[in-house]
């Protein structure tokens, strides 16, 4: 009987020279958790709970489309979850990436062609008046 042969060769380690949109969301989730000492917990993944602000979800699409959301979880409020931003991009490329501001249902969905454009767009969402108000209210409720 012949020995099995690995035809894959050496696989790449999965580390990219440039961060992916999802890894950027994860970084921001970690920053939020640290900045609020865990009163608010940033999470990245699919949205399973919704809030009443006109949450828009990108329609379920076949692979290879990646759809993820940056969410705020409030442990003190029975793990209430508020969706902040949603991204969508098609593998094997990570750009262009579509960004949806879930905190502002009136804002247009935007598409970014580069890492720098995406970071600027995400920063605009995270520092927007709507998101700041949500964070303030959630912190007040968490600490009440």
C-alpha positions as CSV (number, residue, x, y, z in Angstrom):
1,X,0.0,0.0,0.0
2,X,1.4,3.4,-0.9
3,X,2.0,6.1,1.6
4,X,-0.3,9.1,1.6
5,X,1.3,12.2,0.1
6,X,0.6,15.8,1.2
7,X,-0.1,17.7,-2.0
8,X,-0.8,21.0,-0.2
9,X,2.9,21.8,0.3
10,X,3.7,24.4,3.0
11,X,0.6,26.5,3.9
12,X,0.9,30.2,4.5
13,X,0.5,31.2,8.2
14,X,-2.6,33.4,7.6
15,X,-0.9,36.6,8.7
16,X,-1.3,39.5,6.3
17,X,1.0,42.5,6.0
18,X,-2.1,44.7,6.2
19,X,-4.9,44.3,8.7
20,X,-8.3,43.1,7.4
21,X,-11.5,45.0,7.9
22,X,-12.6,42.3,10.4
23,X,-9.4,42.6,12.4
24,X,-9.8,46.4,12.5
25,X,-13.3,45.9,13.9
26,X,-11.9,43.5,16.5
27,X,-9.2,46.0,17.5
28,X,-11.9,48.7,18.0
29,X,-14.0,46.2,20.1
30,X,-11.0,45.6,22.4
31,X,-10.4,49.4,22.7
32,X,-14.0,50.0,23.7
33,X,-13.9,47.2,26.3
34,X,-10.6,48.6,27.8
35,X,-11.8,52.2,27.7
36,X,-14.9,51.4,29.7
37,X,-13.3,49.0,32.1
38,X,-15.6,46.3,30.8
39,X,-18.9,48.2,31.5
40,X,-19.3,48.0,27.7
41,X,-17.9,45.0,25.8
42,X,-17.0,45.4,22.2
43,X,-17.8,42.3,20.1
44,X,-17.4,41.4,16.4
45,X,-19.7,38.8,14.7
46,X,-23.1,38.3,13.3
47,X,-25.9,40.4,14.8
48,X,-28.4,38.1,16.6
49,X,-30.2,40.8,18.7
50,X,-31.6,44.0,17.3
51,X,-32.5,47.4,18.7
52,X,-35.1,49.9,17.5
53,X,-32.9,52.3,15.6
54,X,-33.7,51.0,12.1
55,X,-31.1,48.3,12.1
56,X,-30.1,47.4,8.5
57,X,-28.7,44.0,7.8
58,X,-27.1,43.1,4.5
59,X,-29.1,40.3,2.9
60,X,-27.8,36.8,3.4
61,X,-25.5,36.1,0.5
62,X,-23.7,33.0,-0.6
63,X,-20.0,32.7,0.0
64,X,-17.5,34.1,-0.4
65,X,-19.0,37.3,1.1
66,X,-17.9,38.2,4.6
67,X,-20.4,40.1,6.6
68,X,-19.6,41.1,10.2
69,X,-20.7,43.7,12.7
70,X,-19.2,45.7,15.5
71,X,-21.5,45.5,18.5
72,X,-21.6,46.8,22.0
73,X,-22.7,44.4,24.7
74,X,-23.8,45.6,28.1
75,X,-23.3,42.9,30.7
76,X,-25.2,44.9,33.4
77,X,-28.3,45.0,31.1
78,X,-28.6,41.2,30.7
79,X,-26.1,41.3,27.8
80,X,-28.1,43.8,25.8
81,X,-26.5,44.2,22.4
82,X,-26.4,47.3,20.2
83,X,-25.1,47.1,16.6
84,X,-22.8,50.0,15.7
85,X,-21.3,49.2,12.3
86,X,-21.4,46.4,9.7
87,X,-18.9,45.5,7.0
88,X,-19.2,43.4,3.9
89,X,-16.4,42.3,1.5
90,X,-15.9,39.6,-1.0
91,X,-13.1,37.1,-0.6
92,X,-10.3,36.6,-1.7
93,X,-9.9,40.4,-1.6
94,X,-10.7,42.5,1.5
95,X,-11.2,45.7,-0.5
96,X,-13.4,47.2,-1.6
97,X,-15.2,47.0,1.8
98,X,-18.8,48.2,2.4
99,X,-19.5,50.0,5.7
100,X,-22.9,50.5,7.2
101,X,-23.4,52.9,10.1
102,X,-26.1,50.9,12.1
103,X,-26.4,53.8,14.6
104,X,-27.7,56.1,11.9
105,X,-30.3,54.5,9.7
106,X,-30.4,57.6,7.5
107,X,-26.8,57.5,6.6
108,X,-25.9,56.1,3.2
109,X,-24.0,52.8,3.0
110,X,-20.4,53.6,1.9
111,X,-17.8,51.6,0.0
112,X,-14.0,52.1,0.6
113,X,-11.3,51.0,-1.8
114,X,-8.3,51.1,0.6
115,X,-7.3,50.4,4.2
116,X,-6.8,54.1,4.8
117,X,-10.2,55.1,3.4
118,X,-11.9,52.4,5.5
119,X,-10.2,53.4,8.7
120,X,-11.2,57.0,8.1
121,X,-14.8,56.0,7.4
122,X,-15.0,53.7,10.5
123,X,-13.5,56.5,12.7
124,X,-16.2,58.9,11.4
125,X,-18.9,56.3,12.5
126,X,-17.3,55.7,15.9
127,X,-16.9,59.4,16.7
128,X,-20.3,60.4,15.3
129,X,-22.8,62.1,17.5
130,X,-25.2,59.1,17.3
131,X,-22.6,56.6,18.5
132,X,-21.3,58.9,21.2
133,X,-24.9,59.3,22.5
134,X,-25.5,55.6,22.5
135,X,-22.2,55.0,24.3
136,X,-23.1,57.6,26.9
137,X,-26.6,56.2,27.5
138,X,-25.4,52.6,27.7
139,X,-22.7,53.6,30.2
140,X,-25.2,55.5,32.3
141,X,-27.5,52.4,32.3
142,X,-24.6,50.0,33.0
143,X,-23.5,52.1,36.0
144,X,-27.0,52.8,37.4
